Amino acid sequence: MEYSINEDLKEVRKILSFAGAQSWTSEKYQNDIYSFILQNQNLGVGVVELGCYKGGLSVFLSYACQKLGFPFYTIDLEPQFVNETRTLLRRLDLAKNVVFFQGTLAGFVSEVKLKDPPLLVVVDGDHQYQGVFDDIRSLHQMQPRSYAAAFHDFSLRHDQMPDERVDKTIYDFFGSDVDLARIGEQFDIHTSHPLKERPSPDGHYWELNGSEGVIVKLPVKPPVKQGESVNFAQSVTAWWREKLRQRRI
Ligand SMILES: C[S@@+](CC[C@H](N)C(=O)[O-])C[C@H]1O[C@@H](n2cnc3c(N)ncnc32)[C@H](O)[C@@H]1O
């Protein structure tokens, strides 16, 4: 690649601030997703985003896909957000090679024919246990299957919403010893982000020693049925091992 990760990201963020669009993901999370896409670009073709909201992260993902000649698919349940994201990407000349889909991941998987296995599905839709579970099941039904999936809000908590447990769903589905690459902000005792004893005004906080997001390589074998947990040995890329070495607690 002729371009550097940092230079590209700076450019994308400048465009985003001009457009007034704001992603709910941190700069660190975006950097890590971007690095993953560039470093593993030969392991899939295309990126799927679940939960585009106002398009803040879609701009950045679409930009990366355009650079790589990848298709980009973006999904949201709400027609309003699909329209807003489409308008934003068109304004920024980033709507080429983009499929905008209104609905769920299950709907996308059953209706949209993929030519090649995507490299990555970026999951940031329903954060409730059953919703995340359904999305993981759909990831496994995708044909051809994506190489990996990223999950945002991995360790997010709201005391009013005890069922909002992205991390628990992932461990229940993939097994407690699943290899996760932790990405984005990390929440140790020194973090300035909200923790249980000092939640944000809207009530959200992060589990101590938790992670903003994770990337998991999807297994080649079909998933287990709901309620069972699966244990599979995942091979890891060099990038994966490096991430684990740096961040495992
Ligand atoms: C937290 S926001 C995503 C934020 C976005 N990734 C960003 O960086 O700005 C979650 C989005 O997922 C959508 N959503 C919620 N449940 C969904 C589902 N089951 N399928 C598809 N989209 C869903 C919501 O409409 C909302 O736009």
Ligand as a Chemical Component Dictionary entry (heavy atoms), coordinates in Angstrom:
data_LIG
# 
_chem_comp.id                   LIG 
_chem_comp.type                 NON-POLYMER 
_chem_comp.pdbx_formal_charge   0 
_chem_comp.three_letter_code    LIG 
# 
loop_
_chem_comp_atom.comp_id 
_chem_comp_atom.atom_id 
_chem_comp_atom.alt_atom_id 
_chem_comp_atom.type_symbol 
_chem_comp_atom.charge 
_chem_comp_atom.model_Cartn_x 
_chem_comp_atom.model_Cartn_y 
_chem_comp_atom.model_Cartn_z 
_chem_comp_atom.pdbx_ordinal 
LIG C1  C1  C 0  -25.241 2.604  18.487 1  
LIG S1  S1  S 1  -25.991 2.960  16.958 2  
LIG C2  C2  C 0  -24.680 2.716  15.824 3  
LIG C3  C3  C 0  -23.672 3.829  15.863 4  
LIG C4  C4  C 0  -22.719 3.847  14.690 5  
LIG N1  N1  N 0  -21.978 2.601  14.566 6  
LIG C5  C5  C 0  -21.748 5.002  14.829 7  
LIG O1  O1  O 0  -20.550 4.752  14.898 8  
LIG O2  O2  O -1 -22.189 6.149  14.884 9  
LIG C6  C6  C 0  -26.991 1.554  16.704 10 
LIG C7  C7  C 0  -27.757 1.553  15.401 11 
LIG O3  O3  O 0  -28.223 0.231  15.170 12 
LIG C8  C8  C 0  -29.543 0.269  14.695 13 
LIG N2  N2  N 0  -30.165 -1.005 15.100 14 
LIG C9  C9  C 0  -30.629 -1.369 16.317 15 
LIG N3  N3  N 0  -31.046 -2.641 16.315 16 
LIG C10 C10 C 0  -30.834 -3.123 15.062 17 
LIG C11 C11 C 0  -31.054 -4.376 14.419 18 
LIG N4  N4  N 0  -31.565 -5.422 15.073 19 
LIG N5  N5  N 0  -30.721 -4.502 13.114 20 
LIG C12 C12 C 0  -30.196 -3.442 12.426 21 
LIG N6  N6  N 0  -29.960 -2.226 12.990 22 
LIG C13 C13 C 0  -30.274 -2.077 14.282 23 
LIG C14 C14 C 0  -30.161 1.499  15.304 24 
LIG O4  O4  O 0  -31.228 1.985  14.509 25 
LIG C15 C15 C 0  -28.971 2.454  15.357 26 
LIG O5  O5  O 0  -28.927 3.278  14.223 27 
# 
loop_
_chem_comp_bond.comp_id 
_chem_comp_bond.atom_id_1 
_chem_comp_bond.atom_id_2 
_chem_comp_bond.value_order 
_chem_comp_bond.pdbx_ordinal 
LIG C1  S1  SING 1  
LIG S1  C2  SING 2  
LIG S1  C6  SING 3  
LIG C2  C3  SING 4  
LIG C3  C4  SING 5  
LIG C4  N1  SING 6  
LIG C4  C5  SING 7  
LIG C5  O1  DOUB 8  
LIG C5  O2  SING 9  
LIG C6  C7  SING 10 
LIG C7  O3  SING 11 
LIG C7  C15 SING 12 
LIG O3  C8  SING 13 
LIG C8  N2  SING 14 
LIG C8  C14 SING 15 
LIG N2  C9  SING 16 
LIG N2  C13 SING 17 
LIG C9  N3  DOUB 18 
LIG N3  C10 SING 19 
LIG C10 C11 SING 20 
LIG C10 C13 DOUB 21 
LIG C11 N4  SING 22 
LIG C11 N5  DOUB 23 
LIG N5  C12 SING 24 
LIG C12 N6  DOUB 25 
LIG N6  C13 SING 26 
LIG C14 O4  SING 27 
LIG C14 C15 SING 28 
LIG C15 O5  SING 29 
# 
